[in-house]
Amino acid sequence: MILAIVDDLMFSSKLRNAAKAVGTRLAFARSVDSALAEMRHQKPSLVIFDLNNPRIDALAIVSQMKADPALTAIATIGFTQHTATETIAAARTAGIQDVLARSAFFERLPELMTRQPA
């Protein structure tokens, strides 16, 4: 199961279509509390963050994940605009394992969704 913390309808649709194509179960969270609760309940293999989501502080979620032994090993991927260099650096510093430009993320989405966690 993959958890996506995405609020944009277009991105949600792309993620749903990719998950369906590769046969992966996908869930969505739209708040910090629901994201953390879903992670604890469902134990996703991957959490996807829209780093430009103005409604959710992805870095706060990652910080809480890294502080919780039950969540720290969950793989994380974030995507953002390729010009958002400060966002990219902050996400990497916070502990998001892979940070990709939005175009590269959606181009590689089927591969990313089927990749086994490290």
C-alpha positions, -999 to +999 in steps of 0.1 A: +000+000+000+012+035-009+000+066+010-001+099-010-003+132+008-016+151-021-045+176-024-044+185-061-071+167-081-050+164-112-021+148-092-045+126-073-059+113-106-025+106-121-015+087-089-048+067-090-043+058-126-007+048-121-015+027-090-043+009-109-020+002-139+006-014-117-019-031-093-009-012-062-033-001-035-033+036-029-047+057+000-047+095+004-043+117+035-051+154+035-040+164+070-010+158+093-031+139+118-048+117+091-015+110+074+002+098+107-029+078+117-030+062+082+007+053+084+003+037+118-029+018+107-019+007+072+019+005+074+025+018+038+056+007+019+059+043+005+046+078+014+044+103-015+045+140-007+034+169-028+060+194-014+040+223-029+008+214-010-001+246+008-025+228+032+000+202+047+034+208+061+052+178+046+084+185+065+065+184+098+051+150+089+085+137+080+099+150+112+072+132+132+078+100+111+116+101+119+108+105+156+085+075+157+103+041+156+073+025+140+073+049+111+109+058+106+117+030+081+088+039+057+102+050+023+094+086+013+093+104-020+086+141-025+079+160-057+080+197-064+088+222-091+123+219-105+130+255-097+121+252-060+157+246-049+151+257-013+121+233-010+142+205-025+171+212+000+147+214+030+130+182+021+163+163+018+175+178+051+142+167+068+147+132+056+127+127+025+147+100+007+139+109-029+130+144-040+122+148-077+111+175-100+074+171-107+079+162-143+105+135-135+083+121-107+052+116-129+074+102-158+089+076-134+057+070-114+050+034-124+086+024-116+085+043-083+052+026-073+066-009-079+100-003-063+106-024-033+115-005-001+152-006+009 
